[in-house]
Amino acid sequence: MIDDDPDFREAMTAILESASYGVATACDATDGARKILSVRPDLILLDIMMDSLWDGYSLCHALRTSKDFKDVRDTPVIFVSAVRTIAGSRFGFKGEDQGLTGPDDYIDKPVKPDDLLARIKRILMK
């Protein structure tokens, strides 16, 4: 899970661990990129906007297209953010934006735990 909000990371970690998922966290995209390469997660929960120069969009794009991430390129990504609510529109994903490959799913903050766990289960079953 990559999110710059420590309270959110703590709450989501508790939810995921209660469902028997192992959790590794990062506070920004730079740390997240390192963790992705070292941990090789089964799924990535990724905030879109973080307090850093490298945001969730950039990390997702790099994950899908950069040779540095070739071994983890197919790792499912779920964007977890309030951006869509703030922007007042639905974002297009899965290659709809200028041919770039995006996340596998998107979930709005505040997160409903049952919804998040159901989406994770669905994606991991693929």
Chimera marker file (.cmm) of the C-alpha trace (Angstrom):
<marker_set name="trace">
<marker id="1" x="0.000" y="0.000" z="0.000" r="1" g="1" b="0" radius="0.5"/>
<marker id="2" x="1.394" y="3.371" z="-1.019" r="1" g="1" b="0" radius="0.5"/>
<marker id="3" x="-0.227" y="6.417" z="0.577" r="1" g="1" b="0" radius="0.5"/>
<marker id="4" x="1.141" y="9.584" z="2.160" r="1" g="1" b="0" radius="0.5"/>
<marker id="5" x="-1.463" y="9.645" z="4.950" r="1" g="1" b="0" radius="0.5"/>
<marker id="6" x="-0.133" y="7.691" z="7.957" r="1" g="1" b="0" radius="0.5"/>
<marker id="7" x="-3.593" y="7.393" z="9.538" r="1" g="1" b="0" radius="0.5"/>
<marker id="8" x="-4.994" y="5.905" z="6.326" r="1" g="1" b="0" radius="0.5"/>
<marker id="9" x="-2.083" y="3.454" z="6.063" r="1" g="1" b="0" radius="0.5"/>
<marker id="10" x="-2.631" y="2.365" z="9.652" r="1" g="1" b="0" radius="0.5"/>
<marker id="11" x="-6.392" y="1.892" z="9.204" r="1" g="1" b="0" radius="0.5"/>
<marker id="12" x="-6.033" y="0.006" z="5.911" r="1" g="1" b="0" radius="0.5"/>
<marker id="13" x="-3.285" y="-2.188" z="7.358" r="1" g="1" b="0" radius="0.5"/>
<marker id="14" x="-5.606" y="-3.202" z="10.197" r="1" g="1" b="0" radius="0.5"/>
<marker id="15" x="-8.418" y="-4.002" z="7.741" r="1" g="1" b="0" radius="0.5"/>
<marker id="16" x="-6.175" y="-6.012" z="5.429" r="1" g="1" b="0" radius="0.5"/>
<marker id="17" x="-4.421" y="-7.899" z="8.207" r="1" g="1" b="0" radius="0.5"/>
<marker id="18" x="-7.792" y="-8.783" z="9.764" r="1" g="1" b="0" radius="0.5"/>
<marker id="19" x="-8.573" y="-10.476" z="6.438" r="1" g="1" b="0" radius="0.5"/>
<marker id="20" x="-5.256" y="-12.390" z="6.636" r="1" g="1" b="0" radius="0.5"/>
<marker id="21" x="-3.413" y="-10.334" z="4.007" r="1" g="1" b="0" radius="0.5"/>
<marker id="22" x="0.238" y="-9.494" z="4.513" r="1" g="1" b="0" radius="0.5"/>
<marker id="23" x="0.829" y="-5.762" z="4.168" r="1" g="1" b="0" radius="0.5"/>
<marker id="24" x="3.876" y="-3.700" z="3.236" r="1" g="1" b="0" radius="0.5"/>
<marker id="25" x="3.489" y="0.077" z="3.256" r="1" g="1" b="0" radius="0.5"/>
<marker id="26" x="5.239" y="3.077" z="1.751" r="1" g="1" b="0" radius="0.5"/>
<marker id="27" x="4.681" y="6.771" z="2.407" r="1" g="1" b="0" radius="0.5"/>
<marker id="28" x="5.421" y="8.041" z="-1.104" r="1" g="1" b="0" radius="0.5"/>
<marker id="29" x="5.914" y="6.843" z="-4.664" r="1" g="1" b="0" radius="0.5"/>
<marker id="30" x="9.708" y="6.754" z="-4.429" r="1" g="1" b="0" radius="0.5"/>
<marker id="31" x="9.654" y="4.479" z="-1.381" r="1" g="1" b="0" radius="0.5"/>
<marker id="32" x="6.781" y="2.578" z="-2.988" r="1" g="1" b="0" radius="0.5"/>
<marker id="33" x="8.814" y="1.856" z="-6.114" r="1" g="1" b="0" radius="0.5"/>
<marker id="34" x="11.619" y="0.414" z="-3.979" r="1" g="1" b="0" radius="0.5"/>
<marker id="35" x="9.161" y="-1.702" z="-1.987" r="1" g="1" b="0" radius="0.5"/>
<marker id="36" x="7.470" y="-3.011" z="-5.129" r="1" g="1" b="0" radius="0.5"/>
<marker id="37" x="10.811" y="-4.231" z="-6.447" r="1" g="1" b="0" radius="0.5"/>
<marker id="38" x="11.943" y="-5.768" z="-3.161" r="1" g="1" b="0" radius="0.5"/>
<marker id="39" x="8.661" y="-7.214" z="-1.852" r="1" g="1" b="0" radius="0.5"/>
<marker id="40" x="7.045" y="-8.118" z="-5.211" r="1" g="1" b="0" radius="0.5"/>
<marker id="41" x="3.488" y="-7.798" z="-3.916" r="1" g="1" b="0" radius="0.5"/>
<marker id="42" x="0.484" y="-9.690" z="-5.236" r="1" g="1" b="0" radius="0.5"/>
<marker id="43" x="-1.469" y="-6.419" z="-5.467" r="1" g="1" b="0" radius="0.5"/>
<marker id="44" x="-0.761" y="-2.697" z="-5.017" r="1" g="1" b="0" radius="0.5"/>
<marker id="45" x="-3.096" y="-0.194" z="-3.360" r="1" g="1" b="0" radius="0.5"/>
<marker id="46" x="-1.938" y="3.183" z="-4.648" r="1" g="1" b="0" radius="0.5"/>
<marker id="47" x="-2.968" y="6.720" z="-3.745" r="1" g="1" b="0" radius="0.5"/>
<marker id="48" x="-3.147" y="9.004" z="-6.787" r="1" g="1" b="0" radius="0.5"/>
<marker id="49" x="-2.063" y="12.311" z="-5.271" r="1" g="1" b="0" radius="0.5"/>
<marker id="50" x="0.722" y="12.365" z="-2.714" r="1" g="1" b="0" radius="0.5"/>
<marker id="51" x="2.913" y="15.082" z="-1.269" r="1" g="1" b="0" radius="0.5"/>
<marker id="52" x="5.819" y="14.336" z="-3.551" r="1" g="1" b="0" radius="0.5"/>
<marker id="53" x="6.979" y="15.040" z="-7.082" r="1" g="1" b="0" radius="0.5"/>
<marker id="54" x="6.210" y="11.462" z="-8.112" r="1" g="1" b="0" radius="0.5"/>
<marker id="55" x="2.501" y="10.759" z="-7.757" r="1" g="1" b="0" radius="0.5"/>
<marker id="56" x="0.431" y="7.627" z="-8.122" r="1" g="1" b="0" radius="0.5"/>
<marker id="57" x="-0.246" y="8.184" z="-11.825" r="1" g="1" b="0" radius="0.5"/>
<marker id="58" x="3.476" y="8.442" z="-12.529" r="1" g="1" b="0" radius="0.5"/>
<marker id="59" x="4.279" y="5.337" z="-10.517" r="1" g="1" b="0" radius="0.5"/>
<marker id="60" x="1.501" y="3.329" z="-12.177" r="1" g="1" b="0" radius="0.5"/>
<marker id="61" x="2.716" y="4.430" z="-15.616" r="1" g="1" b="0" radius="0.5"/>
<marker id="62" x="6.312" y="3.485" z="-14.741" r="1" g="1" b="0" radius="0.5"/>
<marker id="63" x="5.169" y="0.153" z="-13.329" r="1" g="1" b="0" radius="0.5"/>
<marker id="64" x="3.367" y="-0.691" z="-16.567" r="1" g="1" b="0" radius="0.5"/>
<marker id="65" x="5.918" y="0.639" z="-19.065" r="1" g="1" b="0" radius="0.5"/>
<marker id="66" x="9.429" y="0.899" z="-17.583" r="1" g="1" b="0" radius="0.5"/>
<marker id="67" x="11.985" y="-1.850" z="-18.107" r="1" g="1" b="0" radius="0.5"/>
<marker id="68" x="12.967" y="-1.336" z="-14.456" r="1" g="1" b="0" radius="0.5"/>
<marker id="69" x="9.628" y="-2.884" z="-13.468" r="1" g="1" b="0" radius="0.5"/>
<marker id="70" x="9.442" y="-5.601" z="-16.131" r="1" g="1" b="0" radius="0.5"/>
<marker id="71" x="9.308" y="-8.405" z="-13.551" r="1" g="1" b="0" radius="0.5"/>
<marker id="72" x="6.354" y="-6.840" z="-11.692" r="1" g="1" b="0" radius="0.5"/>
<marker id="73" x="4.608" y="-5.178" z="-14.642" r="1" g="1" b="0" radius="0.5"/>
<marker id="74" x="1.500" y="-7.356" z="-14.383" r="1" g="1" b="0" radius="0.5"/>
<marker id="75" x="0.980" y="-6.752" z="-10.657" r="1" g="1" b="0" radius="0.5"/>
<marker id="76" x="-2.623" y="-5.571" z="-10.210" r="1" g="1" b="0" radius="0.5"/>
<marker id="77" x="-3.015" y="-1.946" z="-9.104" r="1" g="1" b="0" radius="0.5"/>
<marker id="78" x="-6.019" y="-0.431" z="-7.352" r="1" g="1" b="0" radius="0.5"/>
<marker id="79" x="-6.067" y="3.348" z="-7.139" r="1" g="1" b="0" radius="0.5"/>
<marker id="80" x="-7.426" y="4.431" z="-3.756" r="1" g="1" b="0" radius="0.5"/>
<marker id="81" x="-8.142" y="8.154" z="-3.727" r="1" g="1" b="0" radius="0.5"/>
<marker id="82" x="-10.604" y="10.987" z="-3.225" r="1" g="1" b="0" radius="0.5"/>
<marker id="83" x="-9.519" y="12.655" z="-6.469" r="1" g="1" b="0" radius="0.5"/>
<marker id="84" x="-12.488" y="11.475" z="-8.503" r="1" g="1" b="0" radius="0.5"/>
<marker id="85" x="-14.877" y="12.861" z="-5.895" r="1" g="1" b="0" radius="0.5"/>
<marker id="86" x="-13.038" y="16.177" z="-5.758" r="1" g="1" b="0" radius="0.5"/>
<marker id="87" x="-12.810" y="16.460" z="-9.537" r="1" g="1" b="0" radius="0.5"/>
<marker id="88" x="-16.464" y="15.557" z="-9.921" r="1" g="1" b="0" radius="0.5"/>
<marker id="89" x="-15.873" y="13.208" z="-12.821" r="1" g="1" b="0" radius="0.5"/>
<marker id="90" x="-15.066" y="9.609" z="-13.591" r="1" g="1" b="0" radius="0.5"/>
<marker id="91" x="-11.551" y="8.885" z="-14.760" r="1" g="1" b="0" radius="0.5"/>
<marker id="92" x="-10.918" y="6.603" z="-17.718" r="1" g="1" b="0" radius="0.5"/>
<marker id="93" x="-8.592" y="3.710" z="-16.921" r="1" g="1" b="0" radius="0.5"/>
<marker id="94" x="-7.089" y="0.594" z="-18.487" r="1" g="1" b="0" radius="0.5"/>
<marker id="95" x="-5.413" y="2.271" z="-21.437" r="1" g="1" b="0" radius="0.5"/>
<marker id="96" x="-8.122" y="4.810" z="-22.179" r="1" g="1" b="0" radius="0.5"/>
<marker id="97" x="-5.839" y="7.800" z="-21.520" r="1" g="1" b="0" radius="0.5"/>
<marker id="98" x="-3.477" y="8.413" z="-24.455" r="1" g="1" b="0" radius="0.5"/>
<marker id="99" x="-2.720" y="4.734" z="-24.773" r="1" g="1" b="0" radius="0.5"/>
<marker id="100" x="-1.215" y="4.459" z="-21.270" r="1" g="1" b="0" radius="0.5"/>
<marker id="101" x="-1.989" y="1.462" z="-19.169" r="1" g="1" b="0" radius="0.5"/>
<marker id="102" x="-3.635" y="2.359" z="-15.897" r="1" g="1" b="0" radius="0.5"/>
<marker id="103" x="-4.830" y="0.604" z="-12.787" r="1" g="1" b="0" radius="0.5"/>
<marker id="104" x="-7.003" y="-2.479" z="-12.649" r="1" g="1" b="0" radius="0.5"/>
<marker id="105" x="-9.571" y="-0.774" z="-10.418" r="1" g="1" b="0" radius="0.5"/>
<marker id="106" x="-10.346" y="2.416" z="-8.525" r="1" g="1" b="0" radius="0.5"/>
<marker id="107" x="-11.949" y="2.825" z="-5.136" r="1" g="1" b="0" radius="0.5"/>
<marker id="108" x="-13.045" y="6.115" z="-3.597" r="1" g="1" b="0" radius="0.5"/>
<marker id="109" x="-11.981" y="7.391" z="-0.203" r="1" g="1" b="0" radius="0.5"/>
<marker id="110" x="-13.383" y="7.092" z="2.329" r="1" g="1" b="0" radius="0.5"/>
<marker id="111" x="-12.995" y="3.371" z="1.772" r="1" g="1" b="0" radius="0.5"/>
<marker id="112" x="-15.732" y="0.941" z="2.724" r="1" g="1" b="0" radius="0.5"/>
<marker id="113" x="-13.822" y="-2.064" z="4.105" r="1" g="1" b="0" radius="0.5"/>
<marker id="114" x="-16.202" y="-4.698" z="2.699" r="1" g="1" b="0" radius="0.5"/>
<marker id="115" x="-16.035" y="-3.102" z="-0.757" r="1" g="1" b="0" radius="0.5"/>
<marker id="116" x="-12.239" y="-2.949" z="-0.688" r="1" g="1" b="0" radius="0.5"/>
<marker id="117" x="-11.871" y="-6.561" z="0.438" r="1" g="1" b="0" radius="0.5"/>
<marker id="118" x="-14.346" y="-7.757" z="-2.214" r="1" g="1" b="0" radius="0.5"/>
<marker id="119" x="-12.451" y="-5.931" z="-4.968" r="1" g="1" b="0" radius="0.5"/>
<marker id="120" x="-9.118" y="-7.294" z="-3.787" r="1" g="1" b="0" radius="0.5"/>
<marker id="121" x="-10.499" y="-10.835" z="-3.696" r="1" g="1" b="0" radius="0.5"/>
<marker id="122" x="-11.989" y="-10.470" z="-7.196" r="1" g="1" b="0" radius="0.5"/>
<marker id="123" x="-8.740" y="-9.180" z="-8.675" r="1" g="1" b="0" radius="0.5"/>
<marker id="124" x="-6.571" y="-11.804" z="-6.991" r="1" g="1" b="0" radius="0.5"/>
<marker id="125" x="-8.878" y="-14.594" z="-8.230" r="1" g="1" b="0" radius="0.5"/>
<marker id="126" x="-8.131" y="-13.680" z="-11.868" r="1" g="1" b="0" radius="0.5"/>
<link id1="1" id2="2" r="1" g="1" b="0" radius="0.2"/>
<link id1="2" id2="3" r="1" g="1" b="0" radius="0.2"/>
<link id1="3" id2="4" r="1" g="1" b="0" radius="0.2"/>
<link id1="4" id2="5" r="1" g="1" b="0" radius="0.2"/>
<link id1="5" id2="6" r="1" g="1" b="0" radius="0.2"/>
<link id1="6" id2="7" r="1" g="1" b="0" radius="0.2"/>
<link id1="7" id2="8" r="1" g="1" b="0" radius="0.2"/>
<link id1="8" id2="9" r="1" g="1" b="0" radius="0.2"/>
<link id1="9" id2="10" r="1" g="1" b="0" radius="0.2"/>
<link id1="10" id2="11" r="1" g="1" b="0" radius="0.2"/>
<link id1="11" id2="12" r="1" g="1" b="0" radius="0.2"/>
<link id1="12" id2="13" r="1" g="1" b="0" radius="0.2"/>
<link id1="13" id2="14" r="1" g="1" b="0" radius="0.2"/>
<link id1="14" id2="15" r="1" g="1" b="0" radius="0.2"/>
<link id1="15" id2="16" r="1" g="1" b="0" radius="0.2"/>
<link id1="16" id2="17" r="1" g="1" b="0" radius="0.2"/>
<link id1="17" id2="18" r="1" g="1" b="0" radius="0.2"/>
<link id1="18" id2="19" r="1" g="1" b="0" radius="0.2"/>
<link id1="19" id2="20" r="1" g="1" b="0" radius="0.2"/>
<link id1="20" id2="21" r="1" g="1" b="0" radius="0.2"/>
<link id1="21" id2="22" r="1" g="1" b="0" radius="0.2"/>
<link id1="22" id2="23" r="1" g="1" b="0" radius="0.2"/>
<link id1="23" id2="24" r="1" g="1" b="0" radius="0.2"/>
<link id1="24" id2="25" r="1" g="1" b="0" radius="0.2"/>
<link id1="25" id2="26" r="1" g="1" b="0" radius="0.2"/>
<link id1="26" id2="27" r="1" g="1" b="0" radius="0.2"/>
<link id1="27" id2="28" r="1" g="1" b="0" radius="0.2"/>
<link id1="28" id2="29" r="1" g="1" b="0" radius="0.2"/>
<link id1="29" id2="30" r="1" g="1" b="0" radius="0.2"/>
<link id1="30" id2="31" r="1" g="1" b="0" radius="0.2"/>
<link id1="31" id2="32" r="1" g="1" b="0" radius="0.2"/>
<link id1="32" id2="33" r="1" g="1" b="0" radius="0.2"/>
<link id1="33" id2="34" r="1" g="1" b="0" radius="0.2"/>
<link id1="34" id2="35" r="1" g="1" b="0" radius="0.2"/>
<link id1="35" id2="36" r="1" g="1" b="0" radius="0.2"/>
<link id1="36" id2="37" r="1" g="1" b="0" radius="0.2"/>
<link id1="37" id2="38" r="1" g="1" b="0" radius="0.2"/>
<link id1="38" id2="39" r="1" g="1" b="0" radius="0.2"/>
<link id1="39" id2="40" r="1" g="1" b="0" radius="0.2"/>
<link id1="40" id2="41" r="1" g="1" b="0" radius="0.2"/>
<link id1="41" id2="42" r="1" g="1" b="0" radius="0.2"/>
<link id1="42" id2="43" r="1" g="1" b="0" radius="0.2"/>
<link id1="43" id2="44" r="1" g="1" b="0" radius="0.2"/>
<link id1="44" id2="45" r="1" g="1" b="0" radius="0.2"/>
<link id1="45" id2="46" r="1" g="1" b="0" radius="0.2"/>
<link id1="46" id2="47" r="1" g="1" b="0" radius="0.2"/>
<link id1="47" id2="48" r="1" g="1" b="0" radius="0.2"/>
<link id1="48" id2="49" r="1" g="1" b="0" radius="0.2"/>
<link id1="49" id2="50" r="1" g="1" b="0" radius="0.2"/>
<link id1="50" id2="51" r="1" g="1" b="0" radius="0.2"/>
<link id1="51" id2="52" r="1" g="1" b="0" radius="0.2"/>
<link id1="52" id2="53" r="1" g="1" b="0" radius="0.2"/>
<link id1="53" id2="54" r="1" g="1" b="0" radius="0.2"/>
<link id1="54" id2="55" r="1" g="1" b="0" radius="0.2"/>
<link id1="55" id2="56" r="1" g="1" b="0" radius="0.2"/>
<link id1="56" id2="57" r="1" g="1" b="0" radius="0.2"/>
<link id1="57" id2="58" r="1" g="1" b="0" radius="0.2"/>
<link id1="58" id2="59" r="1" g="1" b="0" radius="0.2"/>
<link id1="59" id2="60" r="1" g="1" b="0" radius="0.2"/>
<link id1="60" id2="61" r="1" g="1" b="0" radius="0.2"/>
<link id1="61" id2="62" r="1" g="1" b="0" radius="0.2"/>
<link id1="62" id2="63" r="1" g="1" b="0" radius="0.2"/>
<link id1="63" id2="64" r="1" g="1" b="0" radius="0.2"/>
<link id1="64" id2="65" r="1" g="1" b="0" radius="0.2"/>
<link id1="65" id2="66" r="1" g="1" b="0" radius="0.2"/>
<link id1="66" id2="67" r="1" g="1" b="0" radius="0.2"/>
<link id1="67" id2="68" r="1" g="1" b="0" radius="0.2"/>
<link id1="68" id2="69" r="1" g="1" b="0" radius="0.2"/>
<link id1="69" id2="70" r="1" g="1" b="0" radius="0.2"/>
<link id1="70" id2="71" r="1" g="1" b="0" radius="0.2"/>
<link id1="71" id2="72" r="1" g="1" b="0" radius="0.2"/>
<link id1="72" id2="73" r="1" g="1" b="0" radius="0.2"/>
<link id1="73" id2="74" r="1" g="1" b="0" radius="0.2"/>
<link id1="74" id2="75" r="1" g="1" b="0" radius="0.2"/>
<link id1="75" id2="76" r="1" g="1" b="0" radius="0.2"/>
<link id1="76" id2="77" r="1" g="1" b="0" radius="0.2"/>
<link id1="77" id2="78" r="1" g="1" b="0" radius="0.2"/>
<link id1="78" id2="79" r="1" g="1" b="0" radius="0.2"/>
<link id1="79" id2="80" r="1" g="1" b="0" radius="0.2"/>
<link id1="80" id2="81" r="1" g="1" b="0" radius="0.2"/>
<link id1="81" id2="82" r="1" g="1" b="0" radius="0.2"/>
<link id1="82" id2="83" r="1" g="1" b="0" radius="0.2"/>
<link id1="83" id2="84" r="1" g="1" b="0" radius="0.2"/>
<link id1="84" id2="85" r="1" g="1" b="0" radius="0.2"/>
<link id1="85" id2="86" r="1" g="1" b="0" radius="0.2"/>
<link id1="86" id2="87" r="1" g="1" b="0" radius="0.2"/>
<link id1="87" id2="88" r="1" g="1" b="0" radius="0.2"/>
<link id1="88" id2="89" r="1" g="1" b="0" radius="0.2"/>
<link id1="89" id2="90" r="1" g="1" b="0" radius="0.2"/>
<link id1="90" id2="91" r="1" g="1" b="0" radius="0.2"/>
<link id1="91" id2="92" r="1" g="1" b="0" radius="0.2"/>
<link id1="92" id2="93" r="1" g="1" b="0" radius="0.2"/>
<link id1="93" id2="94" r="1" g="1" b="0" radius="0.2"/>
<link id1="94" id2="95" r="1" g="1" b="0" radius="0.2"/>
<link id1="95" id2="96" r="1" g="1" b="0" radius="0.2"/>
<link id1="96" id2="97" r="1" g="1" b="0" radius="0.2"/>
<link id1="97" id2="98" r="1" g="1" b="0" radius="0.2"/>
<link id1="98" id2="99" r="1" g="1" b="0" radius="0.2"/>
<link id1="99" id2="100" r="1" g="1" b="0" radius="0.2"/>
<link id1="100" id2="101" r="1" g="1" b="0" radius="0.2"/>
<link id1="101" id2="102" r="1" g="1" b="0" radius="0.2"/>
<link id1="102" id2="103" r="1" g="1" b="0" radius="0.2"/>
<link id1="103" id2="104" r="1" g="1" b="0" radius="0.2"/>
<link id1="104" id2="105" r="1" g="1" b="0" radius="0.2"/>
<link id1="105" id2="106" r="1" g="1" b="0" radius="0.2"/>
<link id1="106" id2="107" r="1" g="1" b="0" radius="0.2"/>
<link id1="107" id2="108" r="1" g="1" b="0" radius="0.2"/>
<link id1="108" id2="109" r="1" g="1" b="0" radius="0.2"/>
<link id1="109" id2="110" r="1" g="1" b="0" radius="0.2"/>
<link id1="110" id2="111" r="1" g="1" b="0" radius="0.2"/>
<link id1="111" id2="112" r="1" g="1" b="0" radius="0.2"/>
<link id1="112" id2="113" r="1" g="1" b="0" radius="0.2"/>
<link id1="113" id2="114" r="1" g="1" b="0" radius="0.2"/>
<link id1="114" id2="115" r="1" g="1" b="0" radius="0.2"/>
<link id1="115" id2="116" r="1" g="1" b="0" radius="0.2"/>
<link id1="116" id2="117" r="1" g="1" b="0" radius="0.2"/>
<link id1="117" id2="118" r="1" g="1" b="0" radius="0.2"/>
<link id1="118" id2="119" r="1" g="1" b="0" radius="0.2"/>
<link id1="119" id2="120" r="1" g="1" b="0" radius="0.2"/>
<link id1="120" id2="121" r="1" g="1" b="0" radius="0.2"/>
<link id1="121" id2="122" r="1" g="1" b="0" radius="0.2"/>
<link id1="122" id2="123" r="1" g="1" b="0" radius="0.2"/>
<link id1="123" id2="124" r="1" g="1" b="0" radius="0.2"/>
<link id1="124" id2="125" r="1" g="1" b="0" radius="0.2"/>
<link id1="125" id2="126" r="1" g="1" b="0" radius="0.2"/>
</marker_set>
